Amino acid sequence: MIMRFDPFRDLDRLAGEAFGAARTPALMPMDCLRTADSIVVRFDMPGIDADSLDVSTENNTLTVRGERHRHDLDDVTYLVSERPSGTYRRQLVLGDGLNLERVHADYHDGVLTLTIPVAEKAKPRKIQITRGDASTAISTHEGRPMIGGEAASREPATATA
């Protein structure tokens, strides 16, 4: 197991505890997965008040925001403070193939789950292959193969007066 020593992290933690400053909240850990019809994003947000949650989209950017507050008595001194409080915020840049008008959000047991439907135009499609006469599928134009629906005429068009 590799341990990484970061003296500044420890100094910041000690200074925060000594001066009573709240720690800066860490990023919300997330999982993102794709199903056949949607993108599902799950954020771990334990202790976040559901009324403080805000999910918004603007210019293909999804923003998730929430707050966790401490509810302490006036007369307390922390011996250890590892549960940060404050405002959590995370932004995700989304592609054009998602339907941002139909995003569904659910918050249960400290996990915020967002379901973002894939737009119809971005869903994979199977292209049907028909079997036809080879002479109608490929013809030539100036010696090069040409794809067309009808056999190309090999005679030049003549103008009539």
LINVEN-V625634 format. One record per residue. N is the residue number from 1. SS is DSSP state (hx for helix, st for strand, lp for the rest). Layout:
N:SS  N:SS
This chain:
1:lp  2:lp  3:lp  4:lp  5:lp  6:lp  7:hx  8:hx  9:hx  10:hx  11:hx  12:hx  13:hx  14:hx  15:hx  16:hx  17:hx  18:hx  19:hx  20:lp  21:lp  22:lp  23:lp  24:lp  25:lp  26:lp  27:lp  28:lp  29:lp  30:st  31:st  32:st  33:st  34:st  35:lp  36:lp  37:lp  38:st  39:st  40:st  41:st  42:st  43:st  44:st  45:lp  46:lp  47:lp  48:lp  49:lp  50:hx  51:hx  52:hx  53:lp  54:st  55:st  56:st  57:st  58:st  59:lp  60:lp  61:st  62:st  63:st  64:st  65:st  66:st  67:st  68:st  69:lp  70:lp  71:lp  72:lp  73:lp  74:lp  75:lp  76:lp  77:lp  78:lp  79:lp  80:lp  81:lp  82:lp  83:lp  84:lp  85:lp  86:st  87:st  88:st  89:st  90:st  91:st  92:st  93:st  94:lp  95:lp  96:lp  97:lp  98:st  99:lp  100:hx  101:hx  102:hx  103:lp  104:st  105:st  106:st  107:st  108:st  109:lp  110:lp  111:st  112:st  113:st  114:st  115:st  116:st  117:st  118:st  119:lp  120:hx  121:hx  122:hx  123:lp  124:lp  125:lp  126:lp  127:lp  128:lp  129:lp  130:lp  131:lp  132:lp  133:lp  134:hx  135:hx  136:hx  137:hx  138:st  139:st  140:st  141:st  142:lp  143:lp  144:st  145:st  146:st  147:st  148:lp  149:lp  150:lp  151:lp  152:lp  153:lp  154:lp  155:lp  156:lp  157:lp  158:lp  159:lp  160:lp  161:lp
